[in-house]
Amino acid sequence: MNVSDILRQRKSSRVVTIRMTETVETAAKLLRREDISALVVKDDCGTEGIVAVGMVTERDVVSAVARHGAAGLAKQVSELISVQRLVSCRSSDTLDQVRRLMSQHHIRHLPVIDDHGLIGVISMRDVGLAGLDAGDGTGDIAVPPAFAPAASRPAAPPQ
């Protein structure tokens, strides 16, 4: 199974993004409004146009507030991300390749970039659920049983 298989199953191909110059507060509100846990951060890179440069997650927002108090909400998103090298995948990548990338870089979300264009975001949960659906036995590693489809949850113990 490939990343493209997961993206095809989605109801929408919309990717929620935020500019580097926006505040952490704006990021938090956008995460809440869209009911998602990560945003792709974009920047205007002159001759290349607007490109993905990083990811900001709920965890980043919480860390900013924990570290700086309420002042953390006024920080720019650019202060939360590393723009040295964006870790991403392609739609043709296998789920095993994506698992390795996520594990190697200790991340839970990957932007999917084909031909220099952002086409989606894939999460650890997406990969885990796809593994369950494919029956390859790897999905239950990434997805706790409470989040697994009902048919694949263990039976409740007798009371």
C-alpha positions in Angstrom: 0.0 0.0 0.0 1.2 3.5 -0.9 0.6 7.0 0.4 -1.5 7.7 -2.7 -3.9 4.9 -1.6 -4.5 6.7 1.7 -4.9 10.1 0.1 -7.5 8.7 -2.4 -9.7 7.4 0.4 -10.1 10.9 1.9 -13.3 12.9 1.5 -11.3 16.1 0.7 -7.9 16.8 -0.7 -7.8 20.1 1.1 -4.5 20.8 3.1 -4.7 23.3 5.9 -1.7 25.7 5.9 -0.4 28.6 7.8 2.1 31.3 7.0 5.4 31.5 9.0 4.5 35.1 10.0 1.3 34.1 11.7 1.1 33.9 15.5 1.0 30.8 17.6 -2.5 31.9 18.8 -3.7 31.9 15.1 -2.2 28.5 14.7 -4.0 27.2 17.8 -7.4 28.6 16.6 -6.9 27.1 13.2 -6.1 23.7 14.6 -9.2 23.9 16.8 -11.5 25.2 14.0 -10.4 22.5 11.6 -10.3 19.8 14.2 -6.8 18.7 13.2 -3.5 18.3 15.0 -0.9 19.7 12.5 -0.6 22.5 10.0 1.8 22.8 7.1 3.8 26.0 7.4 4.4 27.9 4.2 6.6 30.8 3.2 7.2 33.0 0.2 10.6 31.9 -1.1 11.1 34.6 -3.8 11.7 32.9 -7.1 10.2 29.6 -6.0 7.0 31.1 -4.9 5.0 29.9 -1.8 6.4 26.6 -0.6 6.0 24.3 2.4 8.8 24.9 4.9 7.7 23.0 8.0 5.0 21.7 10.2 3.5 23.1 13.4 1.6 20.8 15.7 -0.6 20.9 18.8 2.4 19.8 20.7 4.4 22.8 19.4 1.6 25.2 20.6 1.5 23.6 24.1 5.3 23.8 24.3 5.3 27.5 23.4 2.7 28.3 26.1 4.5 26.1 28.7 7.8 27.7 28.0 6.7 31.4 27.6 3.3 31.6 29.3 0.7 33.7 27.6 3.4 35.5 25.7 4.0 32.2 23.8 0.7 32.9 21.9 2.2 36.1 20.5 5.3 34.3 19.1 5.5 33.8 15.3 5.0 30.3 14.0 8.5 30.6 12.4 9.9 30.5 15.9 8.5 27.0 16.5 9.7 25.2 13.4 13.1 24.1 12.1 13.4 25.3 8.5 16.7 23.6 7.9 15.2 20.6 6.1 11.5 19.8 5.7 10.9 16.0 6.1 8.3 14.9 3.6 7.2 12.0 1.5 5.9 11.3 -2.0 2.6 9.8 -2.9 4.4 6.8 -4.4 6.2 6.0 -1.1 5.2 2.8 0.6 3.8 2.8 4.2 6.9 1.1 5.4 9.0 4.0 4.0 6.7 6.4 5.8 6.9 4.5 9.0 10.7 4.6 8.9 10.8 8.3 8.2 8.4 9.1 11.0 10.4 6.9 13.4 13.8 8.2 12.3 12.7 11.8 12.7 10.4 11.4 15.7 7.5 12.9 13.9 3.8 12.1 13.6 2.8 14.1 10.4 4.4 14.2 7.0 3.6 16.6 4.2 3.2 14.7 0.9 5.0 16.6 -1.9 5.0 15.5 -5.6 6.7 17.6 -8.3 7.5 20.4 -5.8 3.8 20.7 -5.0 2.0 20.0 -1.7 -0.7 17.5 -2.3 -1.6 16.3 1.2 -0.5 15.4 4.8 -0.3 11.9 6.2 -0.3 11.1 9.9 0.9 8.2 12.0 -2.7 7.4 12.6 -3.4 7.2 8.9 -0.5 4.8 8.4 -1.7 2.7 11.4 -5.3 2.4 10.2 -4.2 1.6 6.7 -2.1 -1.3 8.1 -5.2 -2.6 9.9 -7.3 -2.3 6.8 -4.6 -4.1 4.8 -4.4 -6.8 7.4 -0.6 -6.7 7.4 -0.5 -6.8 11.2 1.5 -3.5 11.4 -1.4 -1.2 12.1 -2.0 -2.2 15.7 1.5 -1.0 16.6 0.8 2.6 15.7 -2.9 2.8 16.6 -4.2 2.0 20.1 -7.2 -0.4 20.1 -9.5 2.4 21.2 -8.9 4.2 17.9 -9.0 1.1 15.7 -12.1 0.2 13.7 -14.7 -1.7 15.8 -14.2 -5.0 13.9 -10.5 -5.1 14.9 -10.8 -4.1 18.5 -10.2 -6.9 21.1 -13.3 -8.2 22.8 -14.1 -6.6 26.2 -13.3 -8.9 29.1 -16.3 -10.5 30.8 -17.5 -8.7 33.9 
